[in-house]
């Protein structure tokens, strides 16, 4: 007997993939042929999807899945926050120094240097909370949604600030050999995981309307300099790049010397806005976009 929905002009003529998958799983047939991996539906065959030849498909999936989820979540734009995974929170700073006592002089110095940067955890938290509390909506979509790398330290501060403001935030984690677990403050349905660094970095910037960069290591340098390159070369429109920690950055990177050597233009340094406080950062974003501070 025909289902009455079969007569609707808007009804699909083909079954959806999830329906086909259920048909396959419920099939009573059990033979050498149906048990063999070759018989699995291609989109349910993990071994097949992980083959070397399927890398282009995995690229596409890793581009598409986060894009669809963020679109469905109504995320219009993001404030991306980069920074170290090692800087302690202010409440943990003293414990880091204590833990280094009795170790060699170098380790004690490193612990003291990291503890001194705990103020940037506090500023990252403050900036994320301040922006999240503004709850800016435009064209029905949420703007300046906090987005971090999903891990500890500065990333945790960003998601924590948004969470304490009662707002959702994004965490773009990546699979690493030592496994970086998402921090507890990332909104679960916006906690995304990546295999490819390149696709993760693309998603950091696809919706970004401003980027706050705190002291960090190789990962932060990578993300920061790629952003500068994209804007410098005109591949990406200009946006506020808020660099926190002048003492740190000018000690580890001599920006002026790069310009003096002629390998970048002096005006390229204007891509950077130096900040020390969350208030300074937001004031620059508000001025750039001509919105109330």
Phi and psi in degrees as GROMACS dihedral restraints (atoms count N, CA, C in turn):
[ dihedral_restraints ]
;  ai    aj    ak    al  type     phi  dphi    fc
    3     4     5     6     1   -72.8    20    10
    4     5     6     7     1   140.3    20    10
    6     7     8     9     1   -74.0    20    10
    7     8     9    10     1   137.9    20    10
    9    10    11    12     1   -61.5    20    10
   10    11    12    13     1   -24.6    20    10
   12    13    14    15     1   -68.4    20    10
   13    14    15    16     1   -22.2    20    10
   15    16    17    18     1   -64.0    20    10
   16    17    18    19     1   -20.2    20    10
   18    19    20    21     1   -91.0    20    10
   19    20    21    22     1    -6.1    20    10
   21    22    23    24     1   -75.0    20    10
   22    23    24    25     1   134.3    20    10
   24    25    26    27     1   -65.8    20    10
   25    26    27    28     1   -25.0    20    10
   27    28    29    30     1   -87.0    20    10
   28    29    30    31     1    -5.0    20    10
   30    31    32    33     1   -71.9    20    10
   31    32    33    34     1   145.0    20    10
   33    34    35    36     1   -71.0    20    10
   34    35    36    37     1   143.9    20    10
   36    37    38    39     1   -88.4    20    10
   37    38    39    40     1   -22.8    20    10
   39    40    41    42     1  -112.3    20    10
   40    41    42    43     1   149.5    20    10
   42    43    44    45     1   -71.4    20    10
   43    44    45    46     1   150.0    20    10
   45    46    47    48     1   -72.3    20    10
   46    47    48    49     1   160.3    20    10
   48    49    50    51     1   -59.5    20    10
   49    50    51    52     1   -40.0    20    10
   51    52    53    54     1   -66.3    20    10
   52    53    54    55     1   -30.6    20    10
   54    55    56    57     1   -69.9    20    10
   55    56    57    58     1   -43.7    20    10
   57    58    59    60     1   -60.4    20    10
   58    59    60    61     1   -38.8    20    10
   60    61    62    63     1   -63.6    20    10
   61    62    63    64     1   -40.3    20    10
   63    64    65    66     1   -65.5    20    10
   64    65    66    67     1   -39.8    20    10
   66    67    68    69     1   -58.3    20    10
   67    68    69    70     1   -43.1    20    10
   69    70    71    72     1   -65.1    20    10
   70    71    72    73     1   -43.4    20    10
   72    73    74    75     1   -69.6    20    10
   73    74    75    76     1   -30.4    20    10
   75    76    77    78     1   -90.3    20    10
   76    77    78    79     1    -1.1    20    10
   78    79    80    81     1   -64.2    20    10
   79    80    81    82     1   130.6    20    10
   81    82    83    84     1   -78.8    20    10
   82    83    84    85     1    -9.3    20    10
   84    85    86    87     1   -68.5    20    10
   85    86    87    88     1   126.6    20    10
   87    88    89    90     1  -133.8    20    10
   88    89    90    91     1   100.0    20    10
   90    91    92    93     1  -134.8    20    10
   91    92    93    94     1   167.8    20    10
   93    94    95    96     1   -55.1    20    10
   94    95    96    97     1   -32.8    20    10
   96    97    98    99     1   -70.0    20    10
   97    98    99   100     1   -46.0    20    10
   99   100   101   102     1   -73.2    20    10
  100   101   102   103     1   -23.3    20    10
  102   103   104   105     1   -80.0    20    10
  103   104   105   106     1   -18.3    20    10
  105   106   107   108     1   -75.6    20    10
  106   107   108   109     1   141.5    20    10
  108   109   110   111     1   -54.3    20    10
  109   110   111   112     1   -28.6    20    10
  111   112   113   114     1   -61.3    20    10
  112   113   114   115     1   -24.3    20    10
  114   115   116   117     1   -84.3    20    10
  115   116   117   118     1   -14.3    20    10
  117   118   119   120     1   -62.9    20    10
  118   119   120   121     1   146.6    20    10
  120   121   122   123     1   -60.1    20    10
  121   122   123   124     1   135.4    20    10
  123   124   125   126     1   -56.1    20    10
  124   125   126   127     1   -40.0    20    10
  126   127   128   129     1   -76.5    20    10
  127   128   129   130     1    -8.4    20    10
  129   130   131   132     1  -105.4    20    10
  130   131   132   133     1     0.6    20    10
  132   133   134   135     1   -95.8    20    10
  133   134   135   136     1    93.1    20    10
  135   136   137   138     1   -61.0    20    10
  136   137   138   139     1   -41.7    20    10
  138   139   140   141     1   -59.1    20    10
  139   140   141   142     1   -39.4    20    10
  141   142   143   144     1   -66.7    20    10
  142   143   144   145     1   -45.7    20    10
  144   145   146   147     1   -64.1    20    10
  145   146   147   148     1   -24.1    20    10
  147   148   149   150     1   -90.6    20    10
  148   149   150   151     1     1.8    20    10
  150   151   152   153     1   -67.0    20    10
  151   152   153   154     1   152.6    20    10
  153   154   155   156     1   -54.9    20    10
  154   155   156   157     1   -40.5    20    10
  156   157   158   159     1   -66.8    20    10
  157   158   159   160     1   -16.9    20    10
  159   160   161   162     1   -91.8    20    10
  160   161   162   163     1     6.9    20    10
  162   163   164   165     1   -55.2    20    10
  163   164   165   166     1   -43.9    20    10
  165   166   167   168     1   -58.8    20    10
  166   167   168   169     1   -34.4    20    10
  168   169   170   171     1   -69.5    20    10
  169   170   171   172     1   -40.0    20    10
  171   172   173   174     1   -65.7    20    10
  172   173   174   175     1   -37.3    20    10
  174   175   176   177     1   -56.0    20    10
  175   176   177   178     1   -47.8    20    10
  177   178   179   180     1   -63.6    20    10
  178   179   180   181     1   -42.8    20    10
  180   181   182   183     1   -63.5    20    10
  181   182   183   184     1   -39.4    20    10
  183   184   185   186     1   -75.3    20    10
  184   185   186   187     1   -20.9    20    10
  186   187   188   189     1   -80.2    20    10
  187   188   189   190     1   -41.0    20    10
  189   190   191   192     1   -77.6    20    10
  190   191   192   193     1   -43.7    20    10
  192   193   194   195     1   -59.8    20    10
  193   194   195   196     1   -52.8    20    10
  195   196   197   198     1   -61.6    20    10
  196   197   198   199     1   -38.6    20    10
  198   199   200   201     1   -60.0    20    10
  199   200   201   202     1   -44.7    20    10
  201   202   203   204     1   -66.4    20    10
  202   203   204   205     1   -42.5    20    10
  204   205   206   207     1   -67.3    20    10
  205   206   207   208     1   -40.0    20    10
  207   208   209   210     1   -69.6    20    10
  208   209   210   211     1   -36.6    20    10
  210   211   212   213     1   -64.9    20    10
  211   212   213   214     1   -46.0    20    10
  213   214   215   216     1   -64.2    20    10
  214   215   216   217     1   -28.3    20    10
  216   217   218   219     1   -82.5    20    10
  217   218   219   220     1    -2.6    20    10
  219   220   221   222     1    74.1    20    10
  220   221   222   223     1    26.3    20    10
  222   223   224   225     1   -83.9    20    10
  223   224   225   226     1   109.9    20    10
  225   226   227   228     1   -85.3    20    10
  226   227   228   229     1   -43.2    20    10
  228   229   230   231     1  -150.3    20    10
  229   230   231   232     1   166.3    20    10
  231   232   233   234     1  -131.6    20    10
  232   233   234   235     1   154.7    20    10
  234   235   236   237     1  -106.3    20    10
  235   236   237   238     1   109.3    20    10
  237   238   239   240     1   -88.7    20    10
  238   239   240   241     1   138.7    20    10
  240   241   242   243     1  -127.2    20    10
  241   242   243   244     1   114.5    20    10
  243   244   245   246     1  -101.4    20    10
  244   245   246   247     1   151.7    20    10
  246   247   248   249     1   167.6    20    10
  247   248   249   250     1   174.9    20    10
  249   250   251   252     1   -60.7    20    10
  250   251   252   253     1   150.4    20    10
  252   253   254   255     1   -95.5    20    10
  253   254   255   256     1     7.8    20    10
  255   256   257   258     1  -119.7    20    10
  256   257   258   259     1   -14.9    20    10
  258   259   260   261     1   -70.0    20    10
  259   260   261   262     1   129.7    20    10
  261   262   263   264     1   -78.8    20    10
  262   263   264   265     1   159.8    20    10
  264   265   266   267     1   -71.5    20    10
  265   266   267   268     1   160.2    20    10
  267   268   269   270     1   -54.8    20    10
  268   269   270   271     1   -36.4    20    10
  270   271   272   273     1   -72.2    20    10
  271   272   273   274     1   -18.4    20    10
  273   274   275   276     1  -104.7    20    10
  274   275   276   277     1    -2.8    20    10
  276   277   278   279     1   -61.8    20    10
  277   278   279   280     1   -46.6    20    10
  279   280   281   282     1   -65.5    20    10
  280   281   282   283     1   -36.5    20    10
  282   283   284   285     1   -62.9    20    10
  283   284   285   286     1   -34.1    20    10
  285   286   287   288     1   -65.8    20    10
  286   287   288   289     1   -40.5    20    10
  288   289   290   291     1   -66.5    20    10
  289   290   291   292     1   -43.3    20    10
  291   292   293   294     1   -62.5    20    10
  292   293   294   295     1   -39.3    20    10
  294   295   296   297     1   -65.6    20    10
  295   296   297   298     1   -23.4    20    10
  297   298   299   300     1   -88.6    20    10
  298   299   300   301     1   -10.4    20    10
  300   301   302   303     1   -63.4    20    10
  301   302   303   304     1   136.7    20    10
  303   304   305   306     1    92.5    20    10
  304   305   306   307     1   -13.4    20    10
  306   307   308   309     1   -87.8    20    10
  307   308   309   310     1  -180.0    20    10
  309   310   311   312     1   -69.8    20    10
  310   311   312   313     1   166.1    20    10
  312   313   314   315     1   -59.9    20    10
  313   314   315   316     1   -37.5    20    10
  315   316   317   318     1   -63.2    20    10
  316   317   318   319     1   -46.5    20    10
  318   319   320   321     1   -64.7    20    10
  319   320   321   322     1   -36.9    20    10
  321   322   323   324     1   -65.3    20    10
  322   323   324   325     1   -38.6    20    10
  324   325   326   327     1   -65.6    20    10
  325   326   327   328     1   -42.9    20    10
  327   328   329   330     1   -62.3    20    10
  328   329   330   331     1   -43.6    20    10
  330   331   332   333     1   -61.6    20    10
  331   332   333   334     1   -42.4    20    10
  333   334   335   336     1   -65.4    20    10
  334   335   336   337     1   -39.6    20    10
  336   337   338   339     1   -65.0    20    10
  337   338   339   340     1   -41.8    20    10
  339   340   341   342     1   -66.3    20    10
  340   341   342   343     1   -42.7    20    10
  342   343   344   345     1   -61.7    20    10
  343   344   345   346     1   -35.7    20    10
  345   346   347   348     1   -66.4    20    10
  346   347   348   349     1   -21.8    20    10
  348   349   350   351     1   -89.9    20    10
  349   350   351   352     1     4.2    20    10
  351   352   353   354     1   -59.0    20    10
  352   353   354   355     1   -24.4    20    10
  354   355   356   357     1   -61.7    20    10
  355   356   357   358     1   -26.5    20    10
  357   358   359   360     1   -77.0    20    10
  358   359   360   361     1   -28.9    20    10
  360   361   362   363     1   -60.1    20    10
  361   362   363   364     1   -45.4    20    10
  363   364   365   366     1   -63.4    20    10
  364   365   366   367     1   -40.3    20    10
  366   367   368   369     1   -71.7    20    10
  367   368   369   370     1   -36.4    20    10
  369   370   371   372     1   -62.9    20    10
  370   371   372   373     1   -43.9    20    10
  372   373   374   375     1   -60.4    20    10
  373   374   375   376     1   -46.2    20    10
  375   376   377   378     1   -64.3    20    10
  376   377   378   379     1   -42.5    20    10
  378   379   380   381     1   -64.4    20    10
  379   380   381   382     1   -45.2    20    10
  381   382   383   384     1   -62.9    20    10
  382   383   384   385     1   -42.2    20    10
  384   385   386   387     1   -67.8    20    10
  385   386   387   388     1   -43.4    20    10
  387   388   389   390     1   -60.2    20    10
  388   389   390   391     1   -47.2    20    10
  390   391   392   393     1   -69.5    20    10
  391   392   393   394     1   -39.1    20    10
  393   394   395   396     1   -65.5    20    10
  394   395   396   397     1   -36.8    20    10
  396   397   398   399     1   -66.6    20    10
  397   398   399   400     1   -24.0    20    10
  399   400   401   402     1   -70.8    20    10
  400   401   402   403     1   -25.8    20    10
  402   403   404   405     1    46.3    20    10
  403   404   405   406     1    54.7    20    10
  405   406   407   408     1   -75.0    20    10
  406   407   408   409     1   128.9    20    10
  408   409   410   411     1  -125.4    20    10
  409   410   411   412     1   134.2    20    10
  411   412   413   414     1  -141.6    20    10
  412   413   414   415     1   135.2    20    10
  414   415   416   417     1    54.2    20    10
  415   416   417   418     1    34.7    20    10
  417   418   419   420     1    75.6    20    10
  418   419   420   421     1     5.6    20    10
  420   421   422   423     1  -120.2    20    10
  421   422   423   424     1   149.4    20    10
  423   424   425   426     1   -77.0    20    10
  424   425   426   427     1   134.9    20    10
  426   427   428   429     1  -111.3    20    10
  427   428   429   430     1   150.7    20    10
  429   430   431   432     1    57.2    20    10
  430   431   432   433     1    39.7    20    10
  432   433   434   435     1   -67.2    20    10
  433   434   435   436     1   132.3    20    10
  435   436   437   438     1   -66.7    20    10
  436   437   438   439     1   133.2    20    10
  438   439   440   441     1  -134.8    20    10
  439   440   441   442     1   123.9    20    10
  441   442   443   444     1  -127.0    20    10
  442   443   444   445     1   179.4    20    10
  444   445   446   447     1   -76.5    20    10
  445   446   447   448     1     0.3    20    10
  447   448   449   450     1    81.4    20    10
  448   449   450   451     1    -4.9    20    10
  450   451   452   453     1   -94.9    20    10
  451   452   453   454     1  -154.2    20    10
  453   454   455   456     1   -84.6    20    10
  454   455   456   457     1  -175.1    20    10
  456   457   458   459     1    60.9    20    10
  457   458   459   460     1  -124.6    20    10
  459   460   461   462     1   -56.8    20    10
  460   461   462   463     1   -38.8    20    10
  462   463   464   465     1   -63.4    20    10
  463   464   465   466     1   -43.5    20    10
  465   466   467   468     1   -61.3    20    10
  466   467   468   469     1   -42.3    20    10
  468   469   470   471     1   -58.4    20    10
  469   470   471   472     1   -40.8    20    10
  471   472   473   474     1   -63.6    20    10
  472   473   474   475     1   -51.6    20    10
  474   475   476   477     1   -67.5    20    10
  475   476   477   478     1   -33.8    20    10
  477   478   479   480     1   -66.0    20    10
  478   479   480   481     1   -41.5    20    10
  480   481   482   483     1   -61.6    20    10
  481   482   483   484     1   -42.9    20    10
  483   484   485   486     1   -65.1    20    10
  484   485   486   487     1   -43.4    20    10
  486   487   488   489     1   -61.5    20    10
  487   488   489   490     1   -43.0    20    10
  489   490   491   492     1   -68.9    20    10
  490   491   492   493     1   -19.1    20    10
  492   493   494   495     1   -86.7    20    10
  493   494   495   496     1    -0.2    20    10
  495   496   497   498     1    77.9    20    10
  496   497   498   499     1    21.3    20    10
  498   499   500   501     1  -112.1    20    10
  499   500   501   502     1   158.3    20    10
  501   502   503   504     1   -83.4    20    10
  502   503   504   505     1   156.2    20    10
  504   505   506   507     1  -148.5    20    10
  505   506   507   508     1   158.8    20    10
  507   508   509   510     1  -100.6    20    10
  508   509   510   511     1   142.9    20    10
  510   511   512   513     1  -129.5    20    10
  511   512   513   514     1   119.9    20    10
  513   514   515   516     1  -104.7    20    10
  514   515   516   517     1    89.1    20    10
  516   517   518   519     1   -80.6    20    10
  517   518   519   520     1   166.8    20    10
  519   520   521   522     1  -140.0    20    10
  520   521   522   523     1   143.1    20    10
  522   523   524   525     1   -72.1    20    10
  523   524   525   526     1   124.2    20    10
  525   526   527   528     1  -126.6    20    10
  526   527   528   529     1   157.2    20    10
  528   529   530   531     1   -54.8    20    10
  529   530   531   532     1   -35.9    20    10
  531   532   533   534     1   -93.4    20    10
  532   533   534   535     1     6.9    20    10
  534   535   536   537     1    54.1    20    10
  535   536   537   538     1   107.5    20    10
  537   538   539   540     1   -93.4    20    10
  538   539   540   541     1   109.2    20    10
  540   541   542   543     1   -82.0    20    10
  541   542   543   544     1   149.5    20    10
  543   544   545   546     1   -63.3    20    10
  544   545   546   547     1   142.3    20    10
  546   547   548   549     1   -71.7    20    10
  547   548   549   550     1   160.2    20    10
  549   550   551   552     1   -72.0    20    10
  550   551   552   553     1    -7.5    20    10
  552   553   554   555     1   -97.5    20    10
  553   554   555   556     1    -8.1    20    10
  555   556   557   558     1   -68.5    20    10
  556   557   558   559     1   137.5    20    10
  558   559   560   561     1   -62.7    20    10
  559   560   561   562     1   122.0    20    10
  561   562   563   564     1   -50.9    20    10
  562   563   564   565     1   -44.3    20    10
  564   565   566   567     1   -80.1    20    10
  565   566   567   568     1    -1.1    20    10
  567   568   569   570     1  -115.2    20    10
  568   569   570   571     1    17.5    20    10
  570   571   572   573     1   -93.8    20    10
  571   572   573   574     1   103.2    20    10
  573   574   575   576     1  -109.4    20    10
  574   575   576   577     1   149.9    20    10
  576   577   578   579     1  -126.7    20    10
  577   578   579   580     1   141.3    20    10
  579   580   581   582     1  -126.9    20    10
  580   581   582   583     1   151.1    20    10
  582   583   584   585     1   -98.0    20    10
  583   584   585   586     1   -38.5    20    10
  585   586   587   588     1  -100.0    20    10
  586   587   588   589     1   123.1    20    10
  588   589   590   591     1   -57.5    20    10
  589   590   591   592     1   -41.3    20    10
  591   592   593   594     1   -60.6    20    10
  592   593   594   595     1   -42.3    20    10
  594   595   596   597     1   -71.0    20    10
  595   596   597   598     1   -36.2    20    10
  597   598   599   600     1   -63.1    20    10
  598   599   600   601     1   -45.6    20    10
  600   601   602   603     1   -64.9    20    10
  601   602   603   604     1   -34.6    20    10
  603   604   605   606     1   -62.4    20    10
  604   605   606   607     1   -43.9    20    10
  606   607   608   609     1   -69.4    20    10
  607   608   609   610     1   -27.9    20    10
  609   610   611   612     1   -57.4    20    10
  610   611   612   613     1   -37.5    20    10
  612   613   614   615     1  -104.0    20    10
  613   614   615   616     1   -13.9    20    10
  615   616   617   618     1   -59.1    20    10
  616   617   618   619     1   -37.2    20    10
  618   619   620   621     1  -110.6    20    10
  619   620   621   622     1     1.4    20    10
  621   622   623   624     1   -66.7    20    10
  622   623   624   625     1   133.0    20    10
  624   625   626   627     1  -112.0    20    10
  625   626   627   628     1   -10.1    20    10
  627   628   629   630     1  -164.5    20    10
  628   629   630   631     1   151.8    20    10
  630   631   632   633     1  -132.9    20    10
  631   632   633   634     1   124.6    20    10
  633   634   635   636     1  -102.3    20    10
  634   635   636   637     1   125.3    20    10
  636   637   638   639     1  -116.2    20    10
  637   638   639   640     1   120.6    20    10
  639   640   641   642     1  -105.5    20    10
  640   641   642   643     1   166.1    20    10
  642   643   644   645     1   -51.1    20    10
  643   644   645   646     1   138.6    20    10
  645   646   647   648     1  -163.9    20    10
  646   647   648   649     1  -172.0    20    10
  648   649   650   651     1  -107.1    20    10
  649   650   651   652     1  -148.5    20    10
  651   652   653   654     1   -55.7    20    10
  652   653   654   655     1   -42.2    20    10
  654   655   656   657     1   -62.7    20    10
  655   656   657   658     1   -44.3    20    10
  657   658   659   660     1   -64.2    20    10
  658   659   660   661     1   -42.9    20    10
  660   661   662   663     1   -59.3    20    10
  661   662   663   664     1   -45.4    20    10
  663   664   665   666     1   -58.1    20    10
  664   665   666   667     1   -50.6    20    10
  666   667   668   669     1   -67.0    20    10
  667   668   669   670     1   -41.4    20    10
  669   670   671   672     1   -65.5    20    10
  670   671   672   673     1   -48.7    20    10
  672   673   674   675     1   -72.4    20    10
  673   674   675   676     1   -30.4    20    10
  675   676   677   678     1   -65.4    20    10
  676   677   678   679     1   -40.9    20    10
  678   679   680   681     1   -61.2    20    10
  679   680   681   682     1   -46.6    20    10
  681   682   683   684     1   -58.4    20    10
  682   683   684   685     1   -42.9    20    10
  684   685   686   687     1   -63.8    20    10
  685   686   687   688     1   -43.3    20    10
  687   688   689   690     1   -60.9    20    10
  688   689   690   691     1   -40.7    20    10
  690   691   692   693     1   -77.2    20    10
  691   692   693   694     1   -41.4    20    10
  693   694   695   696     1   -59.5    20    10
  694   695   696   697     1   -39.0    20    10
  696   697   698   699     1   -86.8    20    10
  697   698   699   700     1    -2.7    20    10
  699   700   701   702     1    81.0    20    10
  700   701   702   703     1     9.9    20    10
  702   703   704   705     1   -75.6    20    10
  703   704   705   706     1   -16.7    20    10
  705   706   707   708     1  -140.6    20    10
  706   707   708   709     1   142.4    20    10
  708   709   710   711     1   -67.6    20    10
  709   710   711   712     1   152.0    20    10
  711   712   713   714     1   -64.0    20    10
  712   713   714   715     1   149.4    20    10
  714   715   716   717     1  -151.9    20    10
  715   716   717   718     1   165.2    20    10
  717   718   719   720     1   -64.3    20    10
  718   719   720   721     1   124.7    20    10
  720   721   722   723     1  -113.0    20    10
  721   722   723   724     1   106.7    20    10
  723   724   725   726     1  -101.0    20    10
  724   725   726   727     1   108.3    20    10
  726   727   728   729     1  -101.2    20    10
  727   728   729   730     1   111.4    20    10
  729   730   731   732     1   -91.1    20    10
  730   731   732   733     1   134.1    20    10
  732   733   734   735     1    95.8    20    10
  733   734   735   736     1    64.3    20    10
  735   736   737   738     1   -57.2    20    10
  736   737   738   739     1   -41.7    20    10
  738   739   740   741     1   -58.3    20    10
  739   740   741   742     1   -44.0    20    10
  741   742   743   744     1   -65.9    20    10
  742   743   744   745     1   -53.5    20    10
  744   745   746   747     1   -66.5    20    10
  745   746   747   748     1   -39.6    20    10
  747   748   749   750     1   -74.8    20    10
  748   749   750   751     1   -16.4    20    10
  750   751   752   753     1   -83.3    20    10
  751   752   753   754     1   -33.7    20    10
  753   754   755   756     1   -96.8    20    10
  754   755   756   757     1   -19.9    20    10
  756   757   758   759     1  -136.1    20    10
  757   758   759   760     1   123.7    20    10
  759   760   761   762     1   -93.1    20    10
  760   761   762   763     1    85.7    20    10
  762   763   764   765     1   -61.7    20    10
  763   764   765   766     1   -42.1    20    10
  765   766   767   768     1   -61.5    20    10
  766   767   768   769     1   -39.0    20    10
  768   769   770   771     1   -65.3    20    10
  769   770   771   772     1   -36.8    20    10
  771   772   773   774     1   -60.8    20    10
  772   773   774   775     1   -42.1    20    10
  774   775   776   777     1   -67.7    20    10
  775   776   777   778     1   -42.9    20    10
  777   778   779   780     1   -63.0    20    10
  778   779   780   781     1   -31.6    20    10
  780   781   782   783     1   -73.5    20    10
  781   782   783   784     1   -12.1    20    10
  783   784   785   786     1    85.8    20    10
  784   785   786   787     1     4.6    20    10
  786   787   788   789     1   -83.7    20    10
  787   788   789   790     1   -12.6    20    10
  789   790   791   792     1  -136.3    20    10
  790   791   792   793     1   164.9    20    10
  792   793   794   795     1   -82.6    20    10
  793   794   795   796     1   150.2    20    10
  795   796   797   798     1   -57.2    20    10
  796   797   798   799     1   -36.8    20    10
  798   799   800   801     1   -71.1    20    10
  799   800   801   802     1   -16.8    20    10
  801   802   803   804     1   -63.2    20    10
  802   803   804   805     1   -24.7    20    10
  804   805   806   807     1   -68.4    20    10
  805   806   807   808     1   -18.8    20    10
  807   808   809   810     1   -72.8    20    10
  808   809   810   811     1    -9.1    20    10
  810   811   812   813     1   -67.3    20    10
  811   812   813   814     1   -20.5    20    10
  813   814   815   816     1   -98.8    20    10
  814   815   816   817     1   134.5    20    10
  816   817   818   819     1  -113.5    20    10
  817   818   819   820     1   118.0    20    10
  819   820   821   822     1   -77.7    20    10
  820   821   822   823     1   136.0    20    10
  822   823   824   825     1  -137.4    20    10
  823   824   825   826     1   152.0    20    10
  825   826   827   828     1  -125.8    20    10
  826   827   828   829     1   -18.4    20    10
  828   829   830   831     1  -131.0    20    10
  829   830   831   832     1   157.3    20    10
  831   832   833   834     1   -61.8    20    10
  832   833   834   835     1   -37.0    20    10
  834   835   836   837     1   -62.9    20    10
  835   836   837   838     1   -41.8    20    10
  837   838   839   840     1   -61.5    20    10
  838   839   840   841     1   -43.0    20    10
  840   841   842   843     1   -62.8    20    10
  841   842   843   844     1   -49.4    20    10
  843   844   845   846     1   -66.0    20    10
  844   845   846   847     1   -36.7    20    10
  846   847   848   849     1   -59.5    20    10
  847   848   849   850     1   -39.1    20    10
  849   850   851   852     1   -70.2    20    10
  850   851   852   853     1   -41.2    20    10
  852   853   854   855     1   -61.1    20    10
  853   854   855   856     1   -46.1    20    10
  855   856   857   858     1   -62.6    20    10
  856   857   858   859     1   -40.2    20    10
  858   859   860   861     1   -66.6    20    10
  859   860   861   862     1   -42.4    20    10
  861   862   863   864     1   -60.2    20    10
  862   863   864   865     1   -42.5    20    10
  864   865   866   867     1   -98.4    20    10
  865   866   867   868     1     2.8    20    10
  867   868   869   870     1    53.8    20    10
  868   869   870   871     1    53.4    20    10
  870   871   872   873     1  -123.4    20    10
  871   872   873   874     1   158.8    20    10
  873   874   875   876     1   -59.3    20    10
  874   875   876   877     1   135.6    20    10
